[in-house]
Amino acid sequence: MTHIRSFSPVSRKDSRVLILGTMPGKESLMKNEYYANPRNSFWRIIGTILSIDAKISYSDRKTVLLNQGIALWDVLMTCTRDSSLDSDIVETSIICNDFIKFFASHPNIHKIFFNGAKAGNFYAKHILPNLSDQHRRVSHIRLPSTSPANAGKTLNDKISEWRVIVI
């Protein structure tokens, strides 16, 4: 088993929307980039929705997201997992990110979108009970996972569902 650590959030103080994954996959961790696996459809979906040129750099893609008021992060700060699959996360190894501190420094967040069911489930179980009433009332929406392991929906179906992130 491998103990892994997530990244810092991609955010600005004025971010209004937060997209949460569970934990970056192996390729993302190696490249130090969110959604680096070319089979993960996150950047294709975001590119279609926000009209981002697929050829721009990772840094430029992050800038476009930030300029749209969108932040990226993960529910988990650290965990133990062998593969890139969320289903392989050892529940007893989970340490979550500090959302109380995050919300204090990002007061404009009014919507949270989960990239897949596991991110939403971990947030509901480990984060939500510890938040203030105000932050518990922030809108939460689970979207289909962009992971290549989620083959149950077509790319076009995912794009249609992910369009709700546009504010």
Residue pairs with C-beta under 8 A, 6 or more apart in sequence:
1 80
1 81
1 82
1 90
2 80
2 81
2 82
3 78
3 79
3 80
3 93
4 23
4 24
4 29
4 78
4 79
4 80
4 81
5 77
5 78
6 23
6 24
6 73
6 74
6 76
6 77
6 78
6 97
7 24
7 32
7 34
7 73
7 74
9 71
9 72
9 73
9 97
9 102
10 34
10 62
10 65
10 66
10 71
10 72
10 73
11 18
11 66
11 71
11 72
11 73
11 102
11 106
12 66
12 71
13 105
13 106
13 107
13 108
14 69
14 108
15 66
15 69
15 70
15 71
15 106
15 108
15 109
16 69
16 70
16 108
16 109
16 110
16 111
16 167
17 68
17 69
17 70
17 71
17 109
17 110
17 111
17 112
17 113
17 165
17 167
18 70
18 71
18 72
18 73
18 106
18 109
18 111
18 112
18 113
19 70
19 71
19 72
19 73
19 112
19 113
19 114
19 115
19 165
20 72
20 73
20 74
20 75
20 112
20 113
20 114
20 115
20 119
20 123
21 34
21 35
21 72
21 73
21 74
21 75
21 114
21 115
21 116
21 119
22 74
22 75
22 76
22 86
22 89
22 115
22 116
22 118
22 119
22 122
23 74
23 75
23 76
23 79
23 81
23 86
23 89
24 34
24 35
24 36
24 74
25 36
25 37
25 40
25 84
25 147
26 83
26 84
27 36
27 37
27 84
28 34
28 35
28 36
28 37
30 36
33 58
34 42
34 72
35 42
35 43
35 146
36 58
37 84
37 148
39 148
40 146
40 147
40 148
41 146
41 148
41 155
41 158
42 115
42 146
43 52
43 54
43 61
44 54
44 155
45 146
45 155
45 158
45 159
45 162
46 52
46 61
46 65
46 162
47 53
47 54
47 61
48 159
49 159
49 162
49 163
49 165
49 166
50 64
50 65
50 68
50 166
52 61
52 64
56 64
62 72
65 71
65 72
68 166
68 167
69 108
69 167
70 165
70 167
71 106
71 109
73 97
73 102
74 97
74 119
75 96
75 97
75 119
75 122
75 123
75 126
75 127
76 89
76 94
76 95
76 96
76 97
76 122
77 95
77 96
77 97
77 98
78 93
78 94
78 95
79 89
79 90
79 93
79 94
79 95
80 89
80 90
80 93
81 88
81 89
81 90
82 88
84 147
85 149
86 116
86 118
86 119
86 147
87 118
89 118
94 122
94 126
96 122
96 126
96 127
99 127
99 130
99 131
99 135
100 130
100 131
100 132
100 135
103 109
103 131
103 135
109 138
110 138
110 139
111 138
111 139
111 141
111 165
111 167
112 123
112 138
112 139
112 140
112 141
113 141
113 142
113 143
113 162
113 164
113 165
114 120
114 123
114 140
114 141
114 142
114 143
115 143
115 145
115 146
115 147
116 142
116 143
116 144
116 145
116 146
116 147
116 150
117 142
117 145
118 145
119 142
120 140
120 142
123 140
128 136
141 164
143 158
143 161
143 162
143 164
143 165
144 150
144 152
144 153
144 157
144 158
144 161
144 162
146 158
153 161
